[in-house]
Amino acid sequence: MNPWWDAPNTRPALDYPVMRSSVAEVYRRLRSDGTRYQLLVGPRRVGKTIGLQQIAHRLLRENEVRSICFVRLDDPDLAGLPLGEVMEAYRSRIWSKARLAFVLLDEVHEAREWARWLKSWSDAREPLRVAAAGSLAPRIVEGSRESGPGRWDE
């Protein structure tokens, strides 16, 4: 999911040069405000995944390639895993826990207890800037109501 780790000149989303205003705003906030995570919610097939890839493309121009982690949580190998396990694998094998990372989570609702993990990272002030996208609105809204206020923007 992160070909730029092995081939640093790889850039996602080159076929989609126009960034929607909502995605541009998520990108702007991701770069400027690390205290609040960004949650991009919408129906299926409207461009949330492409938007996250466009954000990754722009971040790759400005940051160390291993500091950008794009994860499709609906991947059969990851679906249903706790989000903490996925992030621990990234932090222990790819990028140091002590360094700032940009984490782009697609279909975040597929990860078990995703809202609790985002809350935990936010409360602990982990060096993470997170943008997450999801299309299963009931799960997203439920997680947001419980854990999201003050921690992320939809």
Salt bridges, closest charged atoms under 4 A:
GLU25 OE2 - ARG28 NH2 2.62
GLU25 OE2 - ARG29 NE 2.84
GLU62 OE1 - ARG31 NE 2.99
ASP74 OD1 - ARG72 NE 3.61
ASP75 OD2 - ARG72 NH2 3.65
GLU88 OE1 - LYS97 NZ 2.94
GLU107 OE1 - HIS109 NE2 3.26
GLU110 OE2 - HIS109 NE2 3.71
GLU113 OE2 - ARG116 NH1 3.96
ASP123 OD2 - LYS119 NZ 2.90
ASP123 OD1 - ARG151 NE 2.76
ASP153 OD2 - ARG29 NH1 3.27
ASP153 OD1 - ARG36 NH2 2.52
